[in-house]
């Protein structure tokens, strides 16, 4: 399994940015998971969420 890293952000007066590492076997699975996360975050925060693909990590490394 690979870790696909995406940067989520909001477009507001004070933007919020955070990274998520999605564990998936392929790019399509990662995009499906990101799409579900976007809908979840939009419901929670009440603002549109944007996503930017950052890259792939092939090893298990901690994001923090």
N, C-alpha and C positions, 0 to 999 in steps of 0.2 A: 504494500500500500504506500502511496505517496501522500505528501502533505501539500495541498494547493493553498497558497497564501493569497488572501484577498484583503483589500483595504476598504472598509465601509465608512461612509461619511454622510453628514447631513449638510444641506445648503441652507443655512440660516444666518442671522446677523452674527451669532457666535457659533461657528461650525464645530461639530464633534467628529473626531476621527478615531477609529480603532481598527486593529488588524485581527483577522480570524484565520486559523489554519484548519482547513477542511481535509479530513482523512478520507481518501477515495481511491478507487482502483483505476479510474480514468477521468479524463477531462469532462466528459458528458455527465458522469455521476457527480462530480464536483459542482458543475454548473447547476444541476438540479437541486443540490443541497443549498447552494447559495440563493437560488430563487426562493426556496422555502424560508430561509433565514431573512431575506429581504422583506417578505410579507409579514413575518413575525415582528421584526423590528419596527416596521411601519405602523403596525397596530399598537405596539407598546409606546412608541415615541410620538405618534400622531403627526409625523412629518415625512416627506419623501426621503428615501434612503438611496444613495448612489453607491456603486461598487466599482472598484478598479482592481484588475488582476495584477498581482505582483510577481508571482513566479511559483516554482515547484521546489520542494525540499525532498530529497530522496532518502535522507536519514531521519531517524526519530530524534529531533532536537527540540528543546523547550523554546517556546516563543518569547517567554518573559525574560 
